[in-house]
Amino acid sequence: LGEAPPAWRPRGGGPAVDLRFAAAPVADLLRLVADVQRRSIVPAPGPLGAVDIVARRVPVGAVLAGLLAVTGRRGLEVGNTTYVVPADLAALPALPAVPAAAGGRLARLTLIGAHAADAVAALRAISPAELGVRLPCGGPTFDLRLREVSPAEAVRALSVASGLPVEGGPAAPCEPPVGAPTDPTALH
C-alpha cells in the first residue's frame, strides 16, 4: 500500500516513436517498425494476431521487443534483416549458395500476396545471373518487404516468409496453385 509500482523502462535502440492503435494487426506494426528502423523484418508464417498499443517516446527497438514478446516469437538478426520466428526455432534455414554473378545488393523488393513462384520470378527479374536455387511450387501467400539484402539473403527470406524449403539446382517449370495470380509460364 502506498508504494507505486516500479516504472517500466523500455529497452531497445532506435528513434523514439509515439504510437496509439487499437486492435492493430501485428504484421502491420512490424512493417511500421521496419520502415522506422530502415531494415527488413521477415515474419515466418503463422498467426500474429492484433494488439492494442500505446507508446509515448519509446525507442522503436523496444516496440519490436514488445511485439515479439506478446506474439511468443523471437527475432533473429542477420545483417539488415530481422527474422520473426517461433520462439522454439533453433536456427534459420542455411544461406543458399548463390553464384557470385547473381549480383551485389538489392535496393528494395516488395511483394504483396505473393506465392513462392512469384517471389523467385521477381528476384530473377532484378538479378543479372541465374540464382541456382528453387522453391517448391504452391504454399501460402505472403507479404515480403526487403531492403538492401544480398540475393542469397533474399532467397532465405523467401523461404522463411513462405514457409517452404529452398532447394539447390536450376529453375524448373512451375504450375501455380489454383487461383494464384502467377503467370503459368513463370519459372520458380
Beta strands, then each sheet from edge to edge (+ up, - down):
strand 1: 16-25
strand 2: 40-43
strand 3: 50-59
strand 4: 73-78
strand 5: 81-86
strand 6: 108-114
strand 7: 133-134
strand 8: 142-147
strand 9: 167-168
sheet 1: 1+ 3-
sheet 2: 2+ 5+ 4-
sheet 3: 6+ 8-
sheet 4: 7+ 9-
end
